[in-house]
């Protein structure tokens, strides 16, 4: 909760640096390798290019999204992390296959403490703060986070302005 409160400070300092996206995602993939193996899943790194952002905050946001993708993804599937460079934005996506998120939950996913299904709480989870933290990190960077979910894929996108 303290981290979430800090990221919502108007004058919160972020320390932007050039970040190699493939390297950052590779490090996170290594970090989550054990969890992925337990779920009979794997993290696939399709990220490339660079981003000018706070490296610690970027890792925190991506770690929250990857952890959720592994937690809620279908056994035996992949979590794909990719990036796209456009003229105006750098967009990083985290995708997984599994149960879709119902449309009525999508607008509230980034609210503090919101859970689609409170009975699915697991030991060690974020208590409903993980996605709120991701949104706060994106706001600090002047960007945004989006989510789509259908029967095939759930996709979280982080859009950073150039």
Secondary structure, DSSP 8 states (H G I E B T S, - for coil): -HHHHHHT-TT----EEEEEHHHHHHHHHHHTHHHHHHTT-EEEEE--SEEEEEHHHHHHHHHHHHHHHHHHB-TT-EEEEEEEE-SSEEEEEEEE-BS---HHHHTTTTSTT--S-GGG--TT--TT-HHHHHHHHHHHTT-EEEEEE-SS-EEEEEEEE-
